[in-house]
């Protein structure tokens, strides 16, 4: 199994088929899993897709304050705009919606509220 090892502390190197892009971790709003792909939603509105699962980045991003709130979502708590407790969803600052799993509700409530 591959393990994500980053030499810098505040940036990710996103490798695509022919290109590589340096993305600062503080500018990542939301990470969404799409089977074996991961989509990074950035603060500027861009979306970067990588051909690794979200698990590949999970340990590194948790050290930077990201929360895994669902099997398909990992969020940056600094960009949470609204929490809907009835539908158990988070609305991010860029308009994206992240679902919250039943097992992660208490973690989200403690940190967000």
N, C-alpha and C positions, 0 to 999 in steps of 0.2 A: 504494500500500500504506500502510495506517495504521501509525504508529509510536507506541508507548506512551510518553508523556511525563508524568512525575509531578513535581509541584512540591516535594512533601515527600520526605524521604529515608527515613523509616521506616514509611511507610504506603502502602497501595494503595487506590484508590477503585474498588470493584467496582460496575459499572453493570449493572442488569438492565432489564427491560422498563419498569417504572414506578418502581423504587426504586434508590437508591444506598447502598452500605454502605462505611464506612471500616474497613479491616482492617489491623492492624499486621503488618508483614512477619515479625517474630520469632514471631508466633503461628501462622504457616502451617507445617504439618508436611509436607504432600505436595501436589503438583499433578498431576492426572491429565487427560490429553487424551481426549476422547470425540468424534471427528471434528471438527466445527467448534465444539465447546463445550469449556470447561475447567472442571474441578471443583477447588475449593480446599478441602482438608481442614484444618480448624483444630484447634488444641490443645484447645479446649473441647469438641470433638466435633461441631461444626456443619460443614455442607458448603454452600459457596456455588458456584453455577453461573453462568458467564459465557458469552455468545455470541461469544467470540473464540477463536481457536486458541491453543495453548500458545506458539507462536512469537511471538505478539504481546507476551507478557510476558517472554520468555526473556532478552533482553539486560539489562533492568532488574533482574531477579532474580539473574542471574549476578553482578552487581556487589555483591550482598548475601550471597554465599556459597552460593547454591543450585547444585545439580549436575543436569545433564540426563543421566540414567543410561539412558534408553531413549527411543524416539520418543514414547512415551505417558506418561512419568513424569519429573518434576522433583522433587528432594527437598531438604529442609533437613537438612544433615548433623548438626545439633545434636540431632535427634530420632530418629536411628537407634538402634534397640534391639538388633538382632541381624543378623548377616550370615551367610547360608547359602551356602558356597562350592560345594557340590555342585549345588544347584538354581539358583545364581546369582540369589538374591532377597534383598531387604532387608526386614526387618520393622521398621516404624516404631513409635513409642511409643503411637500410638493404635490399633494393631492392623492397620493397612493394610499390604499387601504390595506392594512395587515390584519389578518385574523389571529385570534388568540386561542390556543388550545385549552382544554379544561384543566390540564395539569399545570399550566403556566399562569393561570389567572392570579393566583396569590403572589407570584413573583412580580408580575406586572403592576398589580395594585400597590405593593410595597414600594416599588421604585418610582413609578410614575406619579402616584398620589403622595 
